[in-house]
């Protein structure tokens, strides 16, 4: 009888709340409210009423800001808004370190409900060089937890989805990943060390391989 082997396994990640500390939406709306000296609830009401248009790529970021600025009664130029918006990314350093530690042969992907300009910013970041597949909702016209978003990830990963762990900070997205045939792993930056051990176990590599 031949020796049993472990099927090569892979991993794909969400972005906001995984590669960032806290959600990008919460941080960007908080900073915008502070900059405009407006109640954060008012800014978030306008933002979340329209952000779906960004996530599925039906609006550009300038269109989005034109609508928001009108609702908020501000004349802040778009260029200033864009700089504040992109500058709201708060990187989760341990996760950026973790992806550099992933062994050769492990395919690495990203499936993110994301936005025009931000997705371009991420794609241009040298830190993403380890990624084999980048799938952004604004570029495929659908967002998690839609099963079609996970189908797009599977196509981009080019490996069987049952060999791919999907990492997200939202339980609803983990449930959708599992229903789509992936192996969902829930993440929180405050429990990064425990997550690193869990992912190492899934990939069948020594526990310390991915850091603490």
Beta strands, then each sheet from edge to edge (+ up, - down):
strand 1: 10-13
strand 2: 108-112
strand 3: 133-136
strand 4: 164-168
strand 5: 183-186
sheet 1: 3+ 2+ 1+ 4+ 5+
end
